[in-house]
Amino acid sequence: MTIVRLGYVAMSKYIKNASPSQTMTFKQFEKIHDREAAIRKLERIALSNLHNTSRILKHNAASDIYFYRLTSKLIPLANHEELSGWNYMKPLNEKLKEIGDFVKKHDMRIDFHPDHFVLLNSLKKEILKNSVMTLKLHYLLLKGMGIDPEHRCVMHVGGNYKETEKSLERFVDNWMVVPRAIQKMIMLENDDTSFTLEDTLFLCEKLGIPLVFDYHHHLVHHQNREWTENWERILLTWKHSPLPVKMHISSPKSNEKKRHHADYIDIDMFFDFLKEINGTVPQIDCMIEAKQKDAALIKLMKQVQLRDDIKMINGSTFELI
């Protein structure tokens, strides 16, 4: 029997005025002539983002949701080249610790998924440098929360540049310049256009990185549609992780837009996957990537409750029987 725990991404559809991704552009920053005042405004925005994150986490706890992806936009302009001397962590430490304490009290799993511009296999050294800086920001946020950063940051392999093998080799080469503490934070997922499950498995097995299987991505972009033939290999990439196996679940928006995420989850598609993996792993944490965020999770759980092949554990977790 396998326990299935559901999570969602960043924004809540139920908590009003609670965006954790408020921002300021550098152009807006420059318009404030007093630089210190501009930095203080950045810090207020970051604190507001953390306050809203805390509100969402409290909503999650009240809703029996114990798996959540933090936004990567908590601190606007944190790594901008014109703000290199800004100690952005200092004013946030108290609030970060408060969030971390709450997460640990409720035994929640939280993690990150950096934006698409984080490319460890980039052809350009400057982009690689900036990518490592962005990953360091995620590392510092987790440390500030008192959360072990190991396997808390999922990424795509990066750019294909029309040369899959060379792009994979470059990832391996560039991996060697990534600090070990940040390496340990990383998970990789197969994507929907460039790197298939087999491509991503190659890197994960070679470098000791857990693979986050994206079922939707695989269905629209694969070498071999029969993903079950590689399921044991996927599980083995998690053998040294302190966390349960993680996967992504989403559904196509339409037949014409198969790569786009739908508002909600197709329960039949989801259970096609779950039936195949039941009993192969004690627990799997499924991150819902749907436009309706926590509303999609709650709708899915209402549908799950009506089935006779599951046993409910709480509002976001069930056991396959």
C-alpha positions in Angstrom: 0.0 0.0 0.0 1.2 3.5 -0.8 0.4 6.8 1.0 -0.3 9.7 -1.3 0.2 13.2 0.0 -0.9 16.2 -2.2 0.5 19.7 -2.3 0.1 22.9 -4.4 2.1 25.8 -5.6 2.7 29.2 -4.1 -0.7 31.0 -4.3 -4.0 30.3 -2.5 -7.3 30.8 -4.2 -9.0 31.1 -0.8 -6.9 33.7 1.1 -7.5 37.2 -0.2 -4.8 39.8 -0.7 -2.1 37.3 0.2 0.3 37.3 -2.7 3.7 36.1 -1.6 5.2 37.3 -4.9 4.9 41.1 -4.7 7.7 42.8 -6.4 9.5 45.9 -7.5 11.4 46.4 -10.8 14.8 47.9 -10.9 13.3 50.8 -12.9 10.9 51.5 -10.0 13.8 51.2 -7.6 15.8 53.8 -9.5 13.0 56.3 -9.4 13.4 56.5 -5.6 16.3 59.0 -5.4 17.1 58.1 -1.8 18.9 54.7 -2.2 18.5 53.8 1.5 14.8 54.5 1.3 14.5 52.4 -1.8 16.2 49.5 -0.1 13.9 49.8 2.9 11.0 49.6 0.5 12.4 46.4 -0.9 12.7 45.0 2.6 9.1 46.0 3.4 7.9 44.1 0.2 10.0 41.1 1.2 8.5 41.1 4.7 5.0 41.4 3.3 5.7 38.4 1.1 6.8 36.4 4.1 3.8 37.6 6.1 1.5 36.4 3.3 3.5 33.1 3.1 2.8 32.7 6.8 -0.9 33.3 6.3 -1.0 30.7 3.5 0.8 28.2 5.7 -1.7 28.7 8.5 -4.5 28.2 5.9 -2.8 25.0 4.8 -2.6 23.7 8.4 -6.2 24.5 8.9 -7.1 22.7 5.7 -5.0 19.6 6.4 -2.5 20.4 3.6 1.1 19.5 4.5 3.0 19.9 1.3 3.6 23.3 -0.3 5.9 25.0 -2.8 7.2 28.3 -1.8 7.4 31.1 -4.4 10.9 31.9 -5.6 9.9 35.6 -5.7 10.0 36.3 -1.9 12.8 38.9 -2.1 12.6 41.3 -5.1 15.9 42.3 -6.7 17.9 40.1 -4.2 20.6 39.3 -6.7 20.5 42.4 -8.9 24.0 43.5 -9.8 23.3 47.1 -8.7 22.4 45.8 -5.2 25.4 43.6 -4.6 26.1 45.2 -1.2 22.6 44.7 0.2 22.4 42.2 3.1 18.8 41.2 2.2 18.7 38.4 4.8 19.3 40.5 7.9 15.8 42.1 8.3 14.1 38.8 7.4 15.7 36.5 9.9 13.0 36.8 12.6 10.1 36.2 10.1 12.0 33.3 8.4 12.5 31.6 11.8 8.8 32.0 12.6 7.8 30.4 9.3 10.3 27.5 9.8 9.1 26.9 13.4 5.5 26.7 12.1 6.4 24.3 9.3 8.3 22.0 11.7 5.5 22.1 14.3 3.0 20.9 11.6 5.4 18.5 10.0 5.0 20.2 6.6 7.2 19.6 3.5 8.1 22.8 1.8 10.4 23.4 -1.2 11.2 25.6 -4.1 11.2 25.5 -8.0 13.4 28.3 -9.3 12.4 30.2 -12.4 13.3 29.1 -15.9 16.3 31.5 -16.1 18.3 29.3 -13.7 20.3 27.3 -16.2 23.2 25.2 -14.9 24.0 24.0 -18.4 24.2 27.4 -19.9 26.7 28.2 -22.7 27.4 31.5 -21.0 29.5 31.8 -17.8 27.6 34.9 -16.6 24.3 33.0 -16.7 25.9 30.1 -14.9 27.2 32.5 -12.2 23.8 34.2 -11.8 22.1 30.8 -11.6 24.4 29.7 -8.8 23.7 33.0 -7.0 19.9 32.4 -7.3 20.3 28.9 -5.9 22.3 30.3 -3.1 19.4 32.7 -2.3 17.1 29.6 -2.0 19.6 27.9 0.2 19.9 30.9 2.5 16.1 31.2 2.8 15.8 27.5 3.9 18.7 27.9 6.3 17.0 31.0 7.7 13.9 29.0 8.3 15.9 26.3 10.0 14.9 23.8 7.3 17.5 21.2 6.1 18.0 22.3 2.4 18.7 18.8 1.2 16.5 18.0 -1.8 14.3 21.1 -1.4 14.8 22.7 -4.8 13.6 21.1 -8.1 14.9 22.3 -11.4 14.7 21.5 -15.1 17.9 20.4 -16.7 18.1 23.6 -18.7 18.5 24.7 -22.3 18.8 22.1 -25.1 20.4 24.4 -27.6 19.5 21.8 -30.3 22.2 19.5 -29.0 20.8 17.2 -26.4 24.0 15.1 -25.7 26.3 18.2 -25.5 23.8 20.0 -23.3 23.7 17.0 -20.9 27.5 16.8 -20.9 27.7 20.6 -20.2 25.4 20.1 -17.2 27.9 17.5 -15.8 30.8 19.9 -16.4 29.1 22.9 -14.9 27.9 20.8 -11.9 31.5 20.6 -10.8 31.6 24.4 -10.1 28.4 24.3 -8.0 29.2 24.4 -4.3 28.5 21.0 -2.6 25.9 22.4 -0.2 23.9 23.7 -3.1 24.3 20.5 -5.1 22.7 18.6 -2.2 19.7 20.9 -2.4 18.8 20.0 -6.1 16.3 17.7 -7.6 15.8 17.4 -11.4 12.6 16.9 -13.4 11.9 15.8 -16.9 10.4 18.6 -19.0 7.9 18.9 -21.8 10.1 20.1 -24.7 13.8 19.4 -24.2 14.9 16.7 -21.9 12.9 13.4 -21.6 12.7 11.1 -18.6 15.6 9.0 -20.0 17.8 12.2 -20.5 17.1 13.3 -17.0 17.7 9.9 -15.5 21.1 9.9 -17.1 22.1 13.0 -15.1 20.4 11.9 -11.9 22.1 8.5 -11.9 25.5 9.9 -12.9 25.5 12.8 -10.3 23.4 11.3 -7.5 20.4 13.6 -7.9 16.8 12.6 -7.1 14.5 12.7 -10.1 11.0 14.3 -9.7 8.9 12.5 -12.3 6.5 14.8 -14.1 3.8 12.5 -15.5 2.2 15.2 -17.7 5.5 16.2 -19.2 6.3 12.6 -19.9 3.1 12.0 -21.8 3.6 15.0 -24.1 7.4 14.5 -24.5 9.0 11.1 -24.3 11.3 8.6 -26.0 9.4 5.6 -24.7 5.9 6.2 -23.5 6.0 3.2 -21.2 7.4 5.1 -18.2 6.8 2.1 -15.9 9.9 0.5 -17.4 12.0 3.2 -15.7 10.0 3.5 -12.5 12.5 1.4 -10.4 15.3 3.5 -11.7 13.4 6.7 -10.6 12.9 5.3 -7.1 16.6 4.4 -6.8 17.5 8.0 -7.4 15.8 8.7 -4.0 17.5 6.0 -2.0 19.7 8.4 0.0 17.1 11.1 0.4 15.6 11.9 3.8 12.3 12.9 2.1 9.6 10.8 0.5 9.7 10.4 -3.3 8.2 13.4 -5.1 6.4 13.8 -8.4 4.5 16.5 -10.3 0.9 16.0 -11.4 -1.0 18.2 -13.8 -3.5 17.7 -16.7 -3.5 19.1 -20.2 -5.6 22.2 -20.7 -7.1 20.8 -24.0 -6.3 18.6 -26.9 -5.0 21.6 -28.8 -2.9 22.8 -25.8 -1.6 19.6 -24.4 1.5 21.1 -22.8 -0.5 23.8 -20.9 -1.7 23.1 -17.4 -5.4 22.8 -16.8 -7.3 24.6 -14.0 -7.9 21.3 -12.2 -6.6 17.7 -12.2 -8.1 14.9 -14.2 -8.7 12.3 -11.5 -8.8 9.4 -14.0 -5.4 10.4 -15.5 -4.0 10.7 -12.0 -5.2 7.3 -10.9 -3.9 5.7 -14.1 -0.5 6.7 -12.7 -1.3 5.7 -9.0 -2.5 2.3 -9.9 0.8 1.5 -11.6 3.0 2.6 -8.6 0.8 1.3 -5.7 2.9 -0.8 -3.4 6.2 0.1 -5.0 7.0 2.9 -2.5 5.8 3.6 1.0 4.8 7.2 0.3 4.8 9.6 -2.7 4.3 13.3 -2.4 2.4 14.7 -5.4 2.8 18.4 -6.2 -0.2 19.6 -8.1 0.6 22.1 -10.8 -2.8 23.4 -11.7 -4.1 27.0 -12.4 -6.6 26.8 -9.5 -3.8 26.0 -6.9 -5.3 24.9 -3.6 -8.8 24.9 -5.0 -7.6 22.2 -7.5 -6.3 20.2 -4.6 -9.5 20.5 -2.5 -11.6 19.6 -5.5 -9.5 16.5 -6.3 -9.7 15.4 -2.6 -13.5 15.6 -2.7 -13.4 13.3 -5.8 -10.9 11.0 -4.2 -13.1 10.5 -1.1 -15.9 9.0 -3.3 -13.6 6.1 -4.4 -13.6 2.7 -2.9 -9.9 2.0 -3.6 -8.5 4.5 -1.1 -8.4 5.0 2.7 -8.5 8.7 3.8 -5.8 9.9 6.2 -6.5 13.6 6.3 -7.7 16.4 4.1 -4.8 16.1 1.6 -3.5 12.6 2.2 -4.9 9.1 1.5 -3.7 5.5 1.2 -4.1 3.4 -1.8 -5.7 0.0 -1.0 
